[in-house]
Amino acid sequence: MSASAPTCAYCQRHVAVTEFFPFCSQRCRMADLGQWLSGSYRVTGTADDALESRDDEAGNDEPQEKLS
């Protein structure tokens, strides 16, 4: 079984491990970032999942006591 060569995460060309890895170039790295920033890429889930996640991270299950 031979290992396949890695491909660019954006354009799917074969990639050597460089400073831009997993992309083949700075152009592909910036194009991929632009896709995320424009909202073209999305992580699947529901709005309820996002709210539950924020509540868990904030630890708002118990009221906090005020220090006087």
C-alpha positions as CSV (number, residue, x, y, z in Angstrom):
1,M,0.0,0.0,0.0
2,S,1.6,3.3,-1.1
3,A,0.9,6.6,0.5
4,S,-0.7,9.2,-1.8
5,A,0.8,12.6,-2.1
6,P,-1.0,15.4,-0.2
7,T,-3.1,17.7,-2.2
8,C,-3.9,21.4,-1.7
9,A,-6.9,22.0,0.5
10,Y,-8.2,24.6,-1.9
11,C,-7.2,23.7,-5.5
12,Q,-6.5,20.0,-5.1
13,R,-3.0,20.2,-6.8
14,H,-0.2,18.0,-5.4
15,V,1.6,19.8,-2.6
16,A,5.1,19.6,-1.1
17,V,5.2,20.3,2.6
18,T,6.1,24.0,2.7
19,E,5.4,27.1,4.8
20,F,1.9,27.2,3.1
21,F,0.9,23.6,3.9
22,P,-1.9,22.4,3.6
23,F,-2.1,24.8,0.7
24,C,0.2,24.9,-2.3
25,S,0.7,28.6,-2.3
26,Q,-0.1,31.9,-0.5
27,R,-2.7,32.5,-3.2
28,C,-4.6,29.4,-2.3
29,R,-4.3,30.1,1.4
30,M,-5.7,33.6,1.0
31,A,-8.5,32.4,-1.3
32,D,-9.6,29.8,1.3
33,L,-9.6,32.5,4.0
34,G,-11.7,34.7,1.8
35,Q,-14.2,31.9,1.5
36,W,-14.5,31.6,5.3
37,L,-14.8,35.4,5.8
38,S,-17.5,35.8,3.1
39,G,-19.6,33.0,4.7
40,S,-19.3,30.6,1.8
41,Y,-18.0,27.9,4.2
42,R,-20.3,27.0,7.1
43,V,-20.1,24.6,9.9
44,T,-23.3,22.6,10.1
45,G,-25.5,22.7,13.1
46,T,-28.6,24.5,14.5
47,A,-28.9,27.8,16.3
48,D,-29.9,25.9,19.4
49,D,-26.5,24.1,19.3
50,A,-24.7,27.4,19.3
51,L,-26.7,28.8,22.2
52,E,-26.1,25.6,24.3
53,S,-22.4,25.8,23.6
54,R,-22.2,29.4,24.8
55,D,-24.1,28.6,28.0
56,D,-21.8,25.7,28.7
57,E,-18.7,27.8,28.2
58,A,-20.0,30.7,30.3
59,G,-20.8,28.4,33.2
60,N,-24.1,30.2,33.9
61,D,-25.7,27.2,35.5
62,E,-25.5,28.6,39.1
63,P,-26.0,32.2,40.2
64,Q,-22.8,33.9,41.3
65,E,-22.5,35.6,44.7
66,K,-21.6,39.3,44.9
67,L,-18.6,40.2,47.0
68,S,-19.2,43.3,49.1
